[in-house]
């Protein structure tokens, strides 16, 4: 497909060049990765993000995971999207402290739970994962500033978050997000679909860092004002 846009093409980059194009700008560095349609839907008709992504998005998705030190995801998104155990350490952010069913048989040390002192599932998480794999970060809400710092203390400085929208909004509100990686697929869905943020009222400024294009799909890096909390 010939593109009318005068933008660098993703297909022109080797895997090494793609890694360099998405290199973190500092340490620790927390980036959030989302896909959406042109009209802002962050999910398809089945309520899942995987139904709107495409092979172009998948290449960047895979590159970000391949080079990250850890993956941070809200428990609700893990359950909704049916996550399996990834190849990198998975940090589950959960108010209830309950380990999602698909992760209960994970190899030792692969799952880290970030939860609260009041979490109903705290004791069970400690039993399933081990005390050293459960971080209690706050009484009733997970302290995301402390989470970012604690992950960096483990040597996990390239931190990749895949949402969901509620966790993204909370992380923006806490000032811990350094970068948004957003893929915009060339589709319109209409309807009342979830956006990439949900919950907290926000007004956060972004600075464009880079933009790639392939077959009408746009892949952008946006720097977040107020980030760099650690």
N, C-alpha and C positions, 0 to 999 in steps of 0.2 A: 504494500500500500504506500503510495507516494503521499507524503505529508506536506501541507502548505505552510507548516510552522517552521520558522528558522531556529530550531532548538536542537541541541545535541540528541542523538538517538541512543537509546539504551543498547541496542544491538551493536553499536560501534565500540562498546567497551568490553574488554576482556574481563574475566572474573577478578583478576588482580586489580585492574583499573576501577572496577566497580567497588571493590573493597576500599580503595583509596578515595573514591568519590564520596563514600559514606563514612569516612574516618571520623571518630569523635574529635571535638575541638579542644577538649580539656579532660581532666580526670578529677573526680568521678563525673560521668556523663550519663544522664538519664534521657533516653529518647522514647517517644511513644509512636507506634506505627499503626496506621489505620488505612482503610480503603473506603471510598464512598462513590456514589454516582454524582453526576454533574449537579443534580438538584438536591444533593445533600443526604441521600439515604445511605446509612451505614450498614444496611442489611437488605437481603432480598425478601421475597414474599414468604419464604419459609422461616424468617426471623434470624437467619444466619449470615454472617459476613462472607462465608465461603461461596455463597450463591451469587455474589456480585464481583468477586475477584476474577482474574484472568491470568494466562501464562506470563504476561508482561509483569503484572504485579507480583506473581509468584517468584520471579527471579530475584527481585529486590527483597521480598519477604525471606527467601532462603538465605540470601547474602547477609542480611541483618542478623538472623539467627546464628548463622555459621560463625560470625565474628564476635558475637556478644559473649560476655562472661556469665550472664544469667538472664532469665526470662521472668518478668514480673507480670502476673495476671490476677484479676479479681476472681474470686471463687465462682460467682454467678456466671461469668463468661466462660470459665473452664467447664462448668456443667452444661451450659446452653450449647456450646460449640463442640462438646464431646472431646476435649483435649486428651491425647495420650501423653505418656511420659516423654518429654523432648530429650534431645541429646545433651543439652546444657542444663545446669541446675534450674529448677522451677521454683519460684517464690510465689506462694499462694497468699493473697491478701484477703482475709475473711473476718468479718465481724463475729460470726458464729464460731469460728475455729474448727469447723467440720472439714475433714479431708474428702474431696470429691471421690465418688465411687471408682472412677477410671484411674485414680492415682493411688489407691489403697495398697496395691501390690507392687508399687515402685521399688526399685533397688534401694538399699540403704544409702542415705546421704544425698539422694537425688531431689528430694522435695523439702523445701523450707516453708514453714507456716509462719506468717506474720499476722498476729491477732491481738486480742485485748485480754485484760485480766478478768473481765466479766463474761468472756465467751463461754457459751454453754458446752461447746465441744473441746474445751481446752485440755481436760484430762485425757480424753480419747486421743487427741492429736499427739500428746506427749507419749502415750502408750504406743501408737502406731509408728511415729516418726523418730522418737527419741527426744529427750529434753533439749539436747544441743541443736536440734532442728526446729525448735519452736521458739519464736521471738514474741515476747509479750511487750507490746509497744503502746501503752496507754491503758486507761481504765475502761472507757466505753467506745473509743474510736482509735483506729490505728494511726499512730504518729508517723506520717510519711516522711517528714524531715529526718527523724531518727532512723527509719527504715533505710533510706538512702545512705546514711552514714554507716550503719551497721553492715550493709552489703559491701560498701567500699572497704571496710575494715577486714573483710574476708578476702580482699583482693579482687572483688568483682566491681571493677570501675567502669566497664562498658555495660550499662544496664539497659535492657530492652524491655519495654512494657507494651503489651498488646491489648490494653484496656481491661474491662470494657469502658463504656462512656461515663459511668458513674465514678470509677476509679480515676479516669483521666481528668474529670472535672475537679475531683478532690485533690489530685496531685497539682493541678494548676493553681488551685486556691492556696495550697501549701507552699507554692513557689519552688517546687523541686524539679519541674520539667525544664530541660534545657533545649529540647528539640522535638518538633513534630514532623514525622515522615508521613506524608499523605499522598496516596495514590487516588487519582480521580479517573474513574472508568467512563468511557463515552456512552453513558446510558442515562435515561430519565425514567423514574419509576412512579412519580406522583405519590398519592396516598399520604398516610401519616406514619412514616417510618422513623425509627430512631436515628438521631444524628450522632456524631462522634463524641459529643459531650452531652451529659444529662445530669440534672440535679442542681448543683450550686449555680447561682447567678454569677456570671463572669464577664469581664471586659479586659481581655489580655491582648496586648500588642504582639504581633509577630513580624519578624524580619526575614524576607526571602533569602535563602542561601544558595540554592541551586534548583534547576528544573530540567528534567529529561523527558523525552517523548518517544513513544513507540506505538504505531498503529492507532493513534488517537488517544491513547492512555497517557496521562500526565503524572509524573513522579517527582514530587517536590520535597525539598528539605526546608523547613521553616524554623528559625531560631526564636525562642520564647523569651520575651522580656520578663525580667524578674526571676529567671532561673539561676542556676549555680548555687543553690542551697545544698549544703553537705554537712 
